[in-house]
Each structure stands twice: as structure tokens, then as C-alpha cells.
Amino acid sequence: MKSNTDITVKALIKSKTILYPADTIWGLGCDATNQKAVDAIFKLKNRSKNKPLIALVSSIDMLRQYVEAVPENIEELLQNEQPTTLVYPKGKGLAKGVISDNESVAIRIPKPCFALDLITALGKPIVSTSANLSGKPIPVTFHQIDAQILAQVDEIVPLDKDKIASAPSQVLQLMPDGSVKQLR
């Protein structure tokens, strides 16, 4: 019998979009290096292409593959109890829309959960964006996800459907002088 992770990895390899439980909220995702799949996420959410998506990586080692520079105090920045997304000045190797027009990229290492297992099995970053249509409220439970999202996403991971979501991650921007600015 195939595991949820195996089934979802196969979907990601085939450029499919997924609806999955992250360590924060229910998320829409895809292979963050696959332009066709990233474009499908923008279309699914009816999201403006000038609002870049967050990518999830499995480790600091994977992070180093997708950003130009990792700050020396990265472990300290990530030790926060609250899930933390960091905006790096320059990304690389990710699809347009994950990397913004100004070349910055928002990346998070999730706490242990299905998403972390999925990224590890895939060996690449995945997109993580809230499972809502652009401009609509973020669903707190699976049952609050808009029917349009459910109908259009390629694969729904059948886990944690009764889980009540925590808040989305905080977002911190790494500034050129080494300081950190809170964005969310």
C-alpha cells in the first residue's frame, strides 16, 4: 500500500497542485522549482503574480541551495517557537513567482509534520500558500476551504481534516545591514 507521502510525491513530480496540512494552516502547494505548477497555483487562487509565494525547505542545507546567502545567525533566527518565514534578498533555482521580481524569496523550514516529510521525500522545496482564493479569509479548518479550491486542486492529502489551524507563520525580512524587519 502506498503512503500519503509517496502518492503526493508522485503528484508533485507530474506538475500537479496539492492541498495539504502544513504545520501552520491548510496549504496549497506544488514543486517550487516547476514553473508550470507554480503558474497553476496562481491561477487556482486567482492571485496576482506580483504577490510571490512562500517556499518550504526541509533543512538549512536545502535552504543554502536556493538562496545566494544565508546569514551567520540563521539557527538563532529559526529557533523561534512560532513558525517563521524569512525573506532573503536573493533567491535562485526556484520558479518565477516564488522568486519575486526583485529577486527576493520567502522560505520557511516547517516544524515536524507531513509537509516536512514530503519535502524530504521529494528532495526539493514545495510552495506553501494558504488554501483560499485571493482576498478571501484563510480557512481555519479543512471544512472551511472554498468549494472552488477543492474542485480545482489536483490532489488532496487525506490527513488532519479535523485539525484546527494555527496562525500563519510570522514573516521576517533580512535587511542588507544584517538586521531583521517584521513584515507579518
KENUMAR-697422 format. One record per atom (N, C-alpha, C, O): z, y, x; residue in three letters. Coordinates in steps of 0.02 Angstrom, whole numbers, plus 50000, padded with zeros to 5 digits. Each point is the difference from the previous one (the first is absolute). Layout:
% residues N
ZYXALA...
***
This chain:
% residues 184
500004994150042MET500005005949958MET500005006250044MET500395000550047MET499185004249938LYS499955006250039LYS500575004849981LYS500195000449942LYS500065003050108SER500545005049988SER499695006549976SER499405001150007SER501025003249964ASN499775006749979ASN499735003850060ASN499515003849993ASN500804995350064THR499765003550061THR499304997650018THR499565004150014THR500324989349986ASP499354997350018ASP499455002549952ASP499465002050022ASP500694997849914ILE499525002149949ILE499835007450009ILE499425002049995ILE501105002150017THR499905007250007THR499635001750064THR499585004550000THR500564992150055VAL499635001150062VAL499264998649990VAL499585003850023VAL500264990849942LYS499294998449987LYS499675005549959LYS499425001850013LYS500945001049939ALA499735005549960ALA499875006150044ALA499485003249994ALA500994998450050LEU499935005850044LEU499404999250047LEU499635004750013LEU500284989350013ILE499444998650045ILE499345001049964ILE499505001850031ILE500494997049903LYS499395000849960LYS499925007149972LYS499635001049952LYS500725003950077SER499965007149980SER500275001349930SER499805004949968SER500664991050009LYS500285000849933LYS500585004850000LYS500325001250052LYS499825001749889THR500595004149990THR500564995649972THR499874995149965THR500755006850051ILE500574996049977ILE500535004649968ILE500055005950016ILE500344991149940LEU500585003149970LEU500584995750023LEU500024994049986LEU500465009050050TYR500524995950032TYR500675003650001TYR500035006149999TYR500524990050005PRO500655003150007PRO500135001750073PRO499974995650044PRO500175010649970ALA500185002150068ALA500775000450002ALA500334998049952ALA499945004450102ASP500725000750006ASP500265006149962ASP500605001049994ASP498945003049981THR500195006149964THR499794999549926THR500434999649956THR498925000550031ILE499735000149932ILE499424995049996ILE499804997250051ILE499955001849888TRP499384996049994TRP499445004250029TRP499935005949985TRP499674990950057GLY499475003650034GLY499314997149989GLY499924994149986GLY499595010350021LEU499304997950004LEU499844999750074LEU500215004350038LEU499404990849982GLY499844999550070GLY499354996550013GLY499664997549955GLY500175002450109CYS499414996650026CYS500065000050076CYS500495002650028CYS499034994450005ASP499965000250073ASP499875007350020ASP499485002849982ASP500985000250054ALA499955007150018ALA499455001450051ALA499865005850015ALA499834989050012THR499455001050047THR499324999149967THR499485001050033THR500514997349903ASN499394998449964ASN499795005949955ASN500325001349950ASN499155002250069GLN499795006049964GLN499824998649927GLN500185003849956GLN499474990750032LYS499814998349931LYS500624999149956LYS500025002449944LYS500484994150082ALA500614998749962ALA500405006549990ALA500275001149945ALA499775003150105VAL500365006449994VAL499655004449948VAL500345003149960VAL499004997150041ASP499635003849950ASP500164997449929ASP500055003949953ASP500024989650040ALA500164997049935ALA500695002249975ALA500105001049940ALA500384999850106ILE500675002349981ILE499955007249973ILE500315001549948ILE499325002850086PHE499925006949976PHE499695000149930PHE500225003749956PHE499284992150033LYS499674999749935LYS500484997349947LYS500035002749945LYS500334992150071LEU500474996949954LEU500535004949976LEU500185000049941LEU500085004050105LYS500535004949984LYS499725006549973LYS500385004249975LYS498954996750029ASN499705006549983ASN500325005550043ASN500195005349975ASN499864993250089ARG500355004350048ARG499505004050042ARG499484997350021ARG500675008949991SER499595004250043SER500004997350071SER500524998050026SER498895002050005LYS499954997450069LYS500355004650051LYS500084998050058LYS500125008049921ASN500355004250048ASN500764998849999ASN500385003750031ASN499844991149932LYS500714997950000LYS500034993250034LYS499944994949966LYS500175004950100PRO499984993650036PRO500534995149976PRO500505001849970PRO499364991850044LEU500444994549981LEU500464998250058LEU499855001450058LEU500714995549925ILE500474997450050ILE499784993050021ILE499754996249959ILE500365002150104ALA499894993250024ALA500674997050019ALA500455003550023ALA499614989949967LEU500594996350022LEU499814995650058LEU499474996850000LEU500955003150052VAL499914995650057VAL500624995650006VAL500525001549971VAL499424993050066SER500544995250005SER500515001550055SER500564997449998SER499255006750051SER500445000950058SER499795006250039SER499485003049988SER500944998950058ILE499835005650045ILE499404998150043ILE499595004350016ILE500364989350004ASP499424997850039ASP499355000949961ASP499505002350028ASP500514996049906MET499405001049960MET499875007549991MET499425002250002MET501105001749989LEU499945007249993LEU499625003050059LEU499565004249991LEU500614993750069ARG499685002650061ARG499244999050000ARG499645003850033ARG500114991249931GLN499284998749997GLN499645005149956GLN499395000750005GLN500975002949951TYR499685004249950TYR500175007450005TYR499795003949957TYR500604998150093VAL500145007150011VAL499895001550074VAL500094995750043VAL499725010649971GLU499875002050069GLU500645000150042GLU499994998250059GLU500565003949911ALA500635000650038ALA500594998349955ALA500045002249942ALA500424994050085VAL500624998249965VAL500565003750036VAL500074999550061VAL500345004249902PRO500545003750033PRO500514995450033PRO500114994449978PRO500185008150076GLU500494996050037GLU500604998049956GLU500294994750010GLU499885009449942ASN500584998649957ASN499814996549935ASN500345000849950ASN499114995350050ILE499764996949939ILE500524995549968ILE500085000049939ILE500284996150101GLU500504995549971GLU500555003949965GLU500244998049947GLU499965007550082GLU500515004349969GLU499745002949934GLU500385000349951GLU498995001850047LEU499715002849939LEU499964994849944LEU500055001749941LEU499864992050078LEU499914994749950LEU500654996549980LEU499994995649958LEU500575006350072GLN500644996749986GLN500315002249934GLN500534997549981GLN499175007149985ASN500255002549937ASN500044994449948ASN499564995849997ASN500975004249963GLU500074995149946GLU499445000849949GLU499754995149972GLU500065011150016GLN499475001449951GLN499324998450032GLN499885002050057GLN499684994549908PRO499334998950028PRO499685006650019PRO500035004949962PRO499684995350098THR499745006350028THR499284999350022THR499834995650040THR499755008749934THR499305000550021THR499965005850049THR500255005549986THR499434993350070LEU499905005350049LEU499265002050002LEU499564995849998LEU500325010750004VAL499325002650005VAL499885001650074VAL500315004450029VAL499224991950000TYR499835000750071TYR499415004850006TYR499565000049957TYR500425004050097PRO499475005050007PRO499294997150004PRO499525003149977PRO500424990850051LYS499334997350009LYS500004992449992LYS500334996350038LYS499295001449912GLY499934992949988GLY499354997450029GLY499575003950020GLY500384989449983LYS499394996950026LYS499924993049969LYS500504996849983LYS498895001050010GLY499864993249978GLY500134998549926GLY499984994349979GLY500155010949982LEU500114999149928LEU499445003449962LEU499655004450026LEU500264993649912ALA499475002849958ALA500125007449985ALA500575002450000ALA498885001249989LYS500035007049977LYS500355000049932LYS499844995949957LYS500615008750034GLY500415000049939GLY500694997450014GLY500485001849965GLY499584994050085VAL500664998250028VAL500125005050057VAL500535003050005VAL498964997850037ILE500025005450048ILE499725006249964ILE499464999849971ILE500925005650030SER499805006049963SER499455003850037SER499834998450057SER499905006649910ASP499485004250031ASP500245003350064ASP499595001350044ASP501065000249961ASN500265003150061ASN500224994950052ASN500315001750050ASN499524991949938GLU500124994350045GLU500724997449998GLU500164995250036GLU500285007849924SER500684997449995SER500014993749958SER499534998649963SER501024997750042VAL500074993849963VAL500734998949983VAL500445001250042VAL499694996449897ALA500684998649977ALA500104992450002ALA499644996349967ALA500875001550071ILE500124992950009ILE500744998549993ILE500435003850020ILE499704990349949ARG500694997749990ARG500054992750018ARG499534996149990ARG501045002050038ILE500164992950010ILE500484998149944ILE500565002649998ILE499234993049955PRO500444998449944PRO500604995850022PRO499994996650051PRO500535003849909LYS500584995750009LYS499774992849984LYS499474999249970LYS500914995750049PRO499794993149986PRO499874999049925PRO500435001249958PRO498964996550026CYS499794998849931CYS499324996650002CYS499744998550054CYS499975000349887PHE499344997049996PHE499485004050040PHE499604997150036PHE500415009549958ALA499515004250034ALA500024998950075ALA499474999750032ALA501124999949997LEU500064998950072LEU499714993150019LEU499654999450050LEU500514995549910ASP499714993350012ASP499245000249996ASP499664996750039ASP500085007149912LEU499285000549990LEU499665003250060LEU499494997550025LEU500785008049999ILE499715003650057ILE500004995550062ILE499524999750037ILE501044996849973THR500064995550057THR499474994549996THR499694998450050THR500224998749890ALA499514994649992ALA499285002650008ALA499584996650029ALA500285009449946LEU499335002950005LEU499855002250072LEU499444999450024LEU501085003150010GLY499915002450069GLY499705007050003GLY499785002250053GLY500225001349890LYS499745006949996LYS500425004049951LYS500374997149960LYS499585009550044PRO500365004249952PRO499714999349930PRO499414998549991PRO501015002749959ILE499765000449931ILE500165007049973ILE500465003350022ILE499144998749929VAL500125006249964VAL500604999049954VAL500114994649973VAL500285010750019SER500555000049952SER499995006749963SER500145005350029SER499694994349908THR500015005949957THR500294998049933THR499924994249979THR500415010349988SER500334998349937SER499504997449949SER499425002049999SER500814993549958ALA499574996649951ALA499945004149937ALA500184997849945ALA499555008250062ASN499905004449943ASN499345003650008ASN499725000550055ASN500025002049889LEU499425004350003LEU500225006750029LEU500565002249988LEU499005000950050SER500185006350032SER500255005249949SER499685001149948SER500895001950067GLY500295005149956GLY500464997249947GLY500335003949965GLY499704989650027LYS500434996849950LYS500664997950033LYS500034999550062LYS500504999349899PRO500644998050029PRO499954993350037PRO499604995649983PRO500815003750068ILE500044993850038ILE500394994949959ILE500565001549979ILE499164992650009PRO500364995049960PRO500614997450037PRO499984998650060PRO500575000749903VAL500634997450028VAL500014992449998VAL500324996850041VAL499335000349910THR499964992749994THR499274997949994THR499565004149986THR500324989650024PHE499324997349992PHE499745001449929PHE499415001749992PHE501024997649959HIS499795000849930HIS499815007149981HIS499715001249947HIS500445003750096GLN499805007049989GLN499335001750032GLN499755005649993GLN499954989650043ILE499365001450033ILE499455000749947ILE499954995949955ILE499655009350052ASP499475001649952ASP499514994149992ASP499824996750048ASP499995002049890ALA499544994649984ALA499345000650038ALA499694995050018ALA500095011249993GLN499375001150038GLN500064997350071GLN499534997150026GLN501055004050006ILE500114997450068ILE499994992449997ILE499664996850040ILE500715000349914LEU500054992749994LEU499314996849988LEU499854994650027LEU499735008749935ALA499344997349983ALA499515000650059ALA499554995950006ALA500545009150037GLN499505001450052GLN500184997350069GLN499554999150041GLN501094999749973VAL500194997450065VAL499744992850007VAL499984996349950VAL499835001750110ASP499714993450009ASP500514994349999ASP499874994749973ASP500725006550056GLU500504994650007GLU500695002949985GLU500195005250027GLU500194991349931ILE500695002049985ILE500464994750030ILE499954994149983ILE500505008050060VAL500484995350031VAL500554998649948VAL500335004649977VAL499754989050004PRO500474998349947PRO500734999350023PRO500314994949988PRO499945010250044LEU500694999950025LEU500395006049974LEU499715005349988LEU500944994050005ASP500465005649987ASP499805004449941ASP500115006050001ASP499594991049947LYS499775004149944LYS500585003149960LYS499895004749962LYS500714992750047ASP500585002949965ASP500395004950043ASP500505002949978ASP499294997950085LYS500345004550046LYS499935007349977LYS499475002149978LYS501085001550028ILE499985007249987ILE499905003450068ILE500394998950047ILE499105005249957ALA499815003050064ALA500525005050024ALA500345003349961ALA499724997050105SER500395005350030SER499555006150007SER499434999849977SER500805005350052ALA499605006150009ALA499454998750052ALA500084995750043ALA499385008149953PRO499504999550053PRO500315001950067PRO500555002950002PRO499114995550052SER500275001650066SER500045007650010SER499645003949969SER500814998050076GLN500005006950022GLN499415000750049GLN499814995250032GLN499925010849972VAL499435001250045VAL500195005550049VAL500195005549981VAL499764992850083LEU500155004750054LEU499385001150042LEU499644995250017LEU500235011050001GLN499425001750042GLN500245001250071GLN500465003850012GLN499214992850035LEU500155001150071LEU499625006250023LEU499395000349995LEU500985004650029MET499705006350021MET499804999750074MET500294996150038MET499235008149983PRO499774999950070PRO500565001250051PRO499974997450056PRO500555006549925ASP500545001450047ASP500534994450002ASP500505000750034ASP499384993849929GLY500474994450000GLY500505000349943GLY500374995149990GLY499665010449974SER500465000449944SER499714996349939SER499434997850000SER500985001649948VAL499804996349940VAL500105004649940VAL500525003349993VAL498994996949963LYS500025004149939LYS500004995349939LYS499574995649996LYS500905005349958GLN500014995849940GLN499505002649949GLN500015005849981GLN499534989749997LEU499505001849950LEU500194997549930LEU499835003249950LEU500524991150047ARG500234997449936ARG500654996250010ARG500284997349952ARG
***
